[in-house]
Amino acid sequence: MLKNRMTHWKPGYVECIYSFLIHFKTIFVYAVFLTVFSCSFALGQDLGAPPEPVKKIIDEAKQLKDAGKINEALAVLNSGIENYPGSLHLGTEIYQLLVGAKRFEECLCFIDAMLPAIPEPFRKDVLAGKRGVLLNLFWQALEDKKDNEKALYYLKALAENGYRGTHQFLNDERCKPLQGMKGFYDLINQMRENAGIGKPPKDFTVALTSGDTFTLSKQTGKVVLVDFWGTICAPCIKEFPNMLQLYKKYHDQGFEIISINLDESREKFESFLEKQPLPWKHVFSGKAWQDHLVTLYEVESVPFLFLVDKKGIMRYFDVRGEQLAEAVGLLVKE
């Protein structure tokens, strides 16, 4: 069915990218090329070593890539897919080549063409990849091409495709020209709606590192900051002094913080807290990006944080710095 819809692409190429997308939680564009104030991580399965015939194809393509012959490398991989349809190893190589060459419009074309045929359980994963591509196109338009209209177009596409984070668009100096353009704040509000502002967040119960249990829905009467982070995430760590100051100032007034660490190494997590004590509640599962809370909230990058008011309603998402301080101050007084 997909082949009939994509007659202008080679069938094997499309089938492989489709197979690759549905097997990975977040596409490699997030891991390598995202140029925003967040630390992003690729999620997915360890494919292990490829079969020997596939390995030979990949090695040949890598030689061409190293020689700067990207199109030739893609042709070799695509030819390999004709013989080994659905190979995740070959699909990974093709996708990485496209993204590495910053051929984001080509990536976007692939994803848009595939979405109608993607089974519902996997659509959210493909959309996550699409958002990554759109975000790169947004920054390209804004920085490289100095095309504010095109940047706003991609911002609109991001909002329409479920993007939630607004911090970078409101605080990055490069986005200042957009903020005076018609429709900009409508898109910001749409992203806030995408995040679930004004609704109860998805509930969860977790074991804390202290040995206690924490249930989000049982925190009625408190203001709760839920924070996903990792020890290699510089923006996450940069926010901790601000969070610590707010915790000391407002904890006695009912302000709580629960931080969910997405590292694999408990030693690295504990070592970090020894050097920089953070006196609030912590969650560490060691499952990193396979943690069930990542799936629950569809976390695509960190920092990922939101504020819940005393009635259990999410009021702020992706708010940091002075805006976070102002938001906490307002909520504890309600």
TAMO-V453735 format. One record per pair of residues at least 4 apart in sequence whose C-alpha atoms are under 7 Angstrom apart, sorted by the first residue. I is the first residue (numbers start at 0). GAP is how many residues later the second one is. D is the distance in Angstrom with one decimal. If there is no record, write none. Layout:
I_GAP_D ; I_GAP_D
//
This chain:
0_4_6.7 ; 1_4_6.3 ; 1_115_6.5 ; 2_4_6.2 ; 2_8_5.4 ; 8_5_7.0 ; 9_4_6.7 ; 10_4_6.2 ; 11_4_6.1 ; 11_66_6.7 ; 11_69_5.4 ; 11_70_5.3 ; 11_73_6.0 ; 12_4_6.3 ; 12_65_5.6 ; 12_68_6.7 ; 13_4_6.0 ; 14_4_6.1 ; 14_71_6.1 ; 15_4_6.1 ; 15_65_7.0 ; 15_69_6.5 ; 15_70_4.7 ; 15_71_6.2 ; 15_72_6.8 ; 15_75_5.1 ; 16_4_6.0 ; 16_74_5.3 ; 17_4_6.4 ; 18_4_6.4 ; 18_67_5.9 ; 18_69_6.6 ; 19_4_6.5 ; 19_68_5.4 ; 19_71_5.6 ; 19_72_6.5 ; 20_105_6.1 ; 21_100_5.6 ; 21_103_6.8 ; 21_104_6.9 ; 22_21_7.0 ; 23_19_6.3 ; 23_20_4.5 ; 23_21_6.8 ; 24_18_5.2 ; 24_19_5.5 ; 24_100_5.5 ; 25_4_6.8 ; 25_16_5.5 ; 25_17_5.2 ; 25_99_6.4 ; 25_102_6.4 ; 25_103_6.2 ; 25_274_6.9 ; 26_15_6.3 ; 26_102_5.3 ; 27_4_6.4 ; 27_14_5.6 ; 27_68_6.8 ; 28_4_5.4 ; 28_5_6.5 ; 28_70_6.2 ; 28_103_6.2 ; 28_104_6.9 ; 29_4_5.4 ; 29_10_5.7 ; 29_11_6.4 ; 29_12_6.3 ; 29_102_5.9 ; 30_9_5.4 ; 30_10_4.8 ; 30_11_4.9 ; 33_102_6.4 ; 34_101_6.9 ; 36_131_6.5 ; 36_198_6.6 ; 37_197_6.2 ; 37_263_6.5 ; 37_264_5.6 ; 37_265_5.9 ; 38_194_5.2 ; 38_262_6.0 ; 38_263_5.3 ; 38_264_7.0 ; 39_261_4.5 ; 39_262_6.2 ; 40_260_6.5 ; 42_246_6.2 ; 49_4_6.0 ; 49_5_5.6 ; 49_39_6.4 ; 50_4_6.1 ; 51_4_6.3 ; 52_4_6.6 ; 53_4_6.3 ; 54_4_6.0 ; 55_4_6.2 ; 56_4_6.2 ; 56_19_7.0 ; 56_20_6.5 ; 56_23_6.5 ; 57_4_6.1 ; 57_19_6.9 ; 57_32_7.0 ; 58_4_6.3 ; 59_4_6.5 ; 60_4_6.1 ; 60_12_4.4 ; 60_15_6.1 ; 60_16_6.5 ; 61_4_6.0 ; 61_11_6.9 ; 62_4_6.3 ; 63_4_6.4 ; 63_5_5.1 ; 63_6_6.7 ; 63_8_6.6 ; 63_9_5.3 ; 64_4_5.2 ; 64_5_5.2 ; 64_8_5.8 ; 68_4_6.2 ; 69_4_6.2 ; 70_4_6.2 ; 71_4_6.3 ; 72_4_6.3 ; 73_4_6.0 ; 73_20_6.2 ; 74_4_6.0 ; 75_4_6.2 ; 76_4_6.4 ; 76_13_6.2 ; 76_17_6.6 ; 77_4_6.7 ; 79_4_6.1 ; 80_4_4.8 ; 80_6_6.8 ; 80_9_6.8 ; 86_4_6.2 ; 87_4_5.9 ; 88_4_6.4 ; 89_4_6.2 ; 90_4_6.1 ; 91_4_6.1 ; 92_4_6.1 ; 93_4_6.3 ; 94_4_6.2 ; 95_4_5.7 ; 96_4_6.0 ; 97_4_6.3 ; 97_5_5.4 ; 98_4_5.8 ; 98_5_6.4 ; 102_4_6.5 ; 103_4_6.1 ; 103_29_5.8 ; 103_33_6.6 ; 104_4_6.2 ; 105_4_6.4 ; 106_4_6.4 ; 107_4_6.1 ; 107_22_6.4 ; 107_25_6.4 ; 108_4_6.1 ; 109_4_6.2 ; 110_4_6.0 ; 110_19_6.5 ; 113_4_6.3 ; 117_4_6.6 ; 117_5_6.0 ; 118_4_6.4 ; 121_4_6.6 ; 122_4_6.1 ; 123_4_6.2 ; 124_4_6.6 ; 125_4_6.3 ; 126_4_6.1 ; 126_34_7.0 ; 127_4_6.4 ; 128_4_6.4 ; 129_4_6.1 ; 130_4_6.0 ; 130_27_6.1 ; 130_30_6.9 ; 130_32_6.7 ; 131_4_6.4 ; 132_4_6.3 ; 133_4_6.0 ; 133_20_6.2 ; 133_24_6.4 ; 134_4_6.4 ; 135_4_6.1 ; 136_4_6.1 ; 136_17_6.9 ; 137_4_6.2 ; 137_13_4.9 ; 137_16_5.3 ; 137_17_6.5 ; 138_4_5.7 ; 139_4_5.1 ; 139_5_6.5 ; 140_4_4.9 ; 140_5_5.9 ; 140_6_5.3 ; 140_7_6.9 ; 140_9_6.0 ; 140_10_5.1 ; 141_4_4.9 ; 141_5_5.6 ; 141_6_5.9 ; 141_9_5.5 ; 146_4_6.2 ; 147_4_6.1 ; 147_30_6.5 ; 148_4_6.2 ; 149_4_6.4 ; 150_4_6.1 ; 151_4_6.1 ; 151_26_7.0 ; 152_4_6.4 ; 153_4_6.1 ; 154_4_6.3 ; 155_4_6.1 ; 155_31_6.3 ; 156_4_6.1 ; 157_4_6.5 ; 157_5_5.3 ; 158_4_5.1 ; 158_28_6.1 ; 158_31_6.1 ; 158_32_5.4 ; 161_29_6.9 ; 161_32_5.6 ; 162_28_5.8 ; 162_31_6.7 ; 163_27_4.6 ; 163_28_6.1 ; 163_30_5.5 ; 163_31_5.0 ; 164_26_6.8 ; 164_153_5.6 ; 165_4_6.3 ; 165_22_6.3 ; 165_25_6.9 ; 165_152_6.4 ; 166_4_6.0 ; 166_151_5.8 ; 166_152_6.1 ; 167_4_5.2 ; 168_6_5.7 ; 174_4_6.7 ; 177_6_6.6 ; 178_5_5.9 ; 182_4_6.4 ; 183_4_6.5 ; 184_4_6.1 ; 185_4_6.2 ; 186_4_6.2 ; 187_4_6.3 ; 188_4_6.3 ; 189_4_6.2 ; 190_4_6.3 ; 191_4_6.6 ; 191_5_5.7 ; 192_4_5.5 ; 194_122_6.7 ; 195_5_7.0 ; 195_118_6.8 ; 196_117_5.2 ; 196_118_5.3 ; 196_119_6.3 ; 197_115_5.9 ; 197_116_5.6 ; 197_117_5.8 ; 198_114_5.2 ; 198_115_5.7 ; 199_112_5.8 ; 199_113_4.4 ; 199_114_5.7 ; 200_112_6.7 ; 200_113_5.9 ; 202_13_5.7 ; 202_14_5.9 ; 203_11_5.7 ; 203_12_5.8 ; 204_8_6.9 ; 204_9_5.5 ; 204_10_4.2 ; 204_11_6.7 ; 205_7_5.7 ; 205_8_5.4 ; 205_9_6.6 ; 206_4_6.4 ; 206_5_6.0 ; 206_6_4.6 ; 206_7_6.4 ; 206_76_6.7 ; 207_4_5.4 ; 207_5_5.8 ; 207_6_6.8 ; 207_73_6.7 ; 207_74_5.6 ; 207_75_4.9 ; 208_73_5.7 ; 208_74_5.7 ; 208_75_6.6 ; 216_95_6.6 ; 219_90_5.3 ; 219_91_5.6 ; 219_92_5.8 ; 220_89_4.3 ; 220_90_6.4 ; 221_32_4.8 ; 221_33_5.8 ; 221_34_6.9 ; 221_87_6.7 ; 221_88_4.7 ; 222_31_6.1 ; 222_32_4.8 ; 222_33_6.1 ; 222_85_5.7 ; 222_86_4.7 ; 222_87_5.2 ; 222_108_6.7 ; 222_109_6.3 ; 223_31_6.0 ; 223_32_4.8 ; 223_33_5.6 ; 223_83_5.7 ; 223_84_5.1 ; 223_85_6.7 ; 224_31_6.3 ; 224_32_4.7 ; 224_33_6.3 ; 224_80_6.9 ; 224_81_5.8 ; 224_82_4.6 ; 224_83_6.4 ; 225_31_6.1 ; 225_32_5.2 ; 225_33_6.1 ; 225_79_5.4 ; 225_80_5.5 ; 225_81_6.4 ; 226_31_6.2 ; 226_32_4.6 ; 226_33_6.1 ; 226_77_6.0 ; 226_78_4.3 ; 226_79_6.8 ; 227_31_5.8 ; 227_32_4.7 ; 227_33_6.0 ; 227_74_6.3 ; 227_75_6.0 ; 227_76_5.1 ; 227_77_6.1 ; 228_4_6.9 ; 228_7_5.8 ; 228_31_6.3 ; 228_32_5.1 ; 228_33_6.1 ; 228_73_5.7 ; 228_74_5.6 ; 229_31_5.5 ; 229_32_5.2 ; 229_33_5.7 ; 230_32_6.9 ; 230_38_6.8 ; 232_4_6.5 ; 233_4_6.0 ; 234_4_6.4 ; 234_68_6.7 ; 235_4_6.8 ; 235_67_5.2 ; 238_4_6.3 ; 238_82_6.8 ; 239_4_5.9 ; 240_4_6.2 ; 241_4_6.3 ; 241_79_6.6 ; 242_4_6.0 ; 243_4_6.2 ; 243_34_6.9 ; 244_4_6.2 ; 245_4_5.9 ; 245_79_6.7 ; 246_4_5.1 ; 246_8_6.7 ; 249_4_6.7 ; 249_5_5.5 ; 250_4_4.4 ; 250_5_6.2 ; 252_79_6.6 ; 253_78_6.9 ; 254_77_6.9 ; 256_23_5.7 ; 256_24_6.1 ; 257_22_6.5 ; 257_23_4.7 ; 257_24_5.6 ; 258_22_6.3 ; 258_23_4.9 ; 258_24_6.1 ; 259_22_6.0 ; 259_23_4.7 ; 259_24_6.3 ; 260_22_6.1 ; 260_23_5.4 ; 261_26_4.1 ; 261_27_6.1 ; 262_6_6.8 ; 262_23_6.2 ; 262_25_4.9 ; 263_22_4.4 ; 263_23_5.9 ; 263_24_5.2 ; 264_4_6.4 ; 264_21_6.3 ; 265_4_6.0 ; 265_20_6.5 ; 266_4_5.9 ; 267_4_6.2 ; 268_4_6.6 ; 269_4_6.2 ; 270_4_6.4 ; 271_4_6.0 ; 272_4_4.8 ; 272_5_6.5 ; 284_6_7.0 ; 286_4_5.0 ; 288_5_6.2 ; 289_4_6.8 ; 290_4_6.9 ; 291_4_6.1 ; 292_4_6.1 ; 293_4_5.5 ; 293_5_5.0 ; 294_4_6.8 ; 303_14_6.3 ; 304_12_6.1 ; 304_13_5.4 ; 305_10_5.5 ; 305_11_4.2 ; 305_12_6.0 ; 306_7_5.8 ; 306_8_5.8 ; 306_9_5.1 ; 306_10_6.4 ; 307_4_5.7 ; 307_5_5.3 ; 307_6_4.3 ; 307_7_5.8 ; 308_4_5.4 ; 308_5_6.4 ; 308_6_6.4 ; 308_22_6.2 ; 318_4_6.0 ; 318_5_5.3 ; 319_4_4.6 ; 320_4_6.5 ; 321_4_6.1 ; 322_4_6.0 ; 323_4_6.1 ; 324_4_6.1 ; 325_4_6.3 ; 326_4_6.2 ; 327_4_6.2 ; 328_4_6.7 ; 329_4_6.7
//
